[in-house]
Amino acid sequence: MGNLYLLQFFKTVSSSWKKQYIKRYIAISGVFGGSVKSIRALVSGEIESIPRVFVDPDEVRSFQRTFQSIYWLLPKKQLWGKHEEIVFTPERNYTVYDFGKLLEDAGFPIGKDILKTLEGTTDIKDPGVDVYCIHGSNIETASQFRWGPKRFPDYQPNKLTEKVTGP
């Protein structure tokens, strides 16, 4: 999250300020393009590797939906194809352009309003300073979620992964 906040900060200061005070910016594992895992958190609650007997995902989900930062972490439209589906349910599939509808279908219609308040705030733009990114490589990363019949949105989905390398 720190990297996203810093990008927002860079939008608020002048070029002369950045030139005077920032020589370079080194981002370590910055989630500039968003994270598919944030979808699961908003829809079913993020409890990866914690057994349901210890944590109620419904309670976690209610709590997580109140964090504005989790909406910042949703995958960015600029990096995904308009028809590239990343969420699959028995009733329909969703792309990054369908997050409002996804939240509505998951029983959280106010999420659509929260998304509207953030429009344009997490756009990927040149921050006006030299940026160096350090990322891992060949790391198993969530790329899609699939909910089976009678599982959406109250149960954890099946996670599809792929090996990825940072930008």
ZIFENCOR-V466257 format. One line per field, one symbol per residue. ss: DSSP state (@ for helix, = for strand, . for the rest). A space follows every 50 residues. Layout:
ss=???
This chain:
ss=.@@@@@@@@@@@..@@@@@@@...====........@@@@@@@....... ......@@@@@@@@...@@@@@....@@@.......==....==.@@@@@ @@@@@....@@@@@@@@@............====....========.... .......=======...
